[in-house]
């Protein structure tokens, strides 16, 4: 995330400016006598040097109060959102960032504010074993950043986080599918593994999902489906250990890894051969 803070490149220059400002602005005295720029610089300095990010909030809020409707006030709002996010006050950060977007939708910092909103969900994503509602929210807002601000640094970062969050959803489907498979509820497990193959095929979980489909379909006596799942696995992930496991299962059952029948998997196989799947 872009930080409007003291960077290494300008540390020498800013150190003098901020030091002078900090000598004159204590943490509790009134700020009415200082310019918006001085207060803003002090807020940046405190944000980067204080162990508690919320210590900087006073300065950014005071700019809004003392210098409303100025460029410094506008910048102070998004800095409040950034500070709250760093302090892990996610709901509050989201509220402030959204307020900035509502007031300044066309501002150059709108991309940053939108990214902060996405991060407030992304950084709260729970373990795979828990409800993934926040993951869906993170994906929605990350996609917004990617689509609305494609040429920004935030879009590039959002793409990486989107892939990780997307993979997490696939992992959740796999976890539930394995649970059903282990308990002999094969039809229910097929539904979960099918979701991974059809909806999350670009994730790292696809090879295992195909192998688990081979297992489930063999247990159900659906030989054509089992062979077709293995054929897709062999075509796309032949080096995966899951392919060897599927191949061994089919061999023991007297079957081969060839596409057979006309199930939903056969269409996936056709797309695979055409090269427009995965």
Secondary structure, DSSP 8 states (H G I E B T S, - for coil): ----S--STTHHHHHHHHHHHHHH--SSS--TTS-HHHHHHHHHHHHHH-SSGGGGHHHHHHHHHHSTTSHHHHHHHHHHHHHHHHTT-HHHHHHHHHHHHHH-TTSTTHHHHHHHHHHHHHTT---TTS--HHHHHHHHHHHHHHHHSTTSHHHHHHHHHHHHHHHHHHHHHHHHHHHHHHTT-HHHHHHHHHHHHHHSTTSTTHHHHHHHHHHHHHHHT-HHHHHHHHHHHHHHHTTSHHHHHHHHHHHHTT--S---SSSHHHHHHHHHHHT---
